């Protein structure tokens, strides 16, 4: 899960900072909750647009029948939630599967098998090697000296279907996180609108 803390103080004038200090604890927490929900909405909007623009598709992206294009991005957008608020600010989080890994990057190693299988053709995308064999009816085999799983073609040639690797190193995904300034701006806008409503009731 990814947590992001957002605070209003970084974006306010000295006069507004003085007013913040004069607010009571519960009132300030309530205002921060409104700001937090505004920041959360901004994060959802960011990832909706990022997904629609193909932001999660890298240079080596392959589409195929085993993939649901945009599903991961949609899950990331829907994964944003307002977590909590107190006098110091608010916290929003994202619990989408694999999102934290996209943000931080890392190394993937096989757990139950000797090697990872990296799809090389569209029909293999989103499918384990065993599923590929079951669905296509093609037998996969190795070739001495080559780190891949191959299938025989009707013309007598062979095609590499999966690369076999001992590990896969992933760098942090560019722009996986919403911009801090955009979240802060959304927080402040929601916060100040809620403050205006609060002052009108006094």
Secondary structure as UniProt FT lines:
FT   STRAND          2..6
FT   HELIX           9..11
FT   HELIX           14..22
FT   HELIX           25..52
FT   TURN            53..56
FT   TURN            59..60
FT   TURN            65..66
FT   TURN            69..70
FT   HELIX           71..78
FT   STRAND          80..86
FT   TURN            87..88
FT   STRAND          89..94
FT   TURN            97..98
FT   HELIX           99..104
FT   STRAND          106..109
FT   STRAND          116..119
FT   HELIX           122..124
FT   TURN            125..126
FT   HELIX           129..136
FT   STRAND          141..143
FT   TURN            144..145
FT   STRAND          146..152
FT   TURN            154..155
FT   STRAND          158..165
FT   STRAND          167..170
FT   TURN            174..175
FT   HELIX           180..200
//
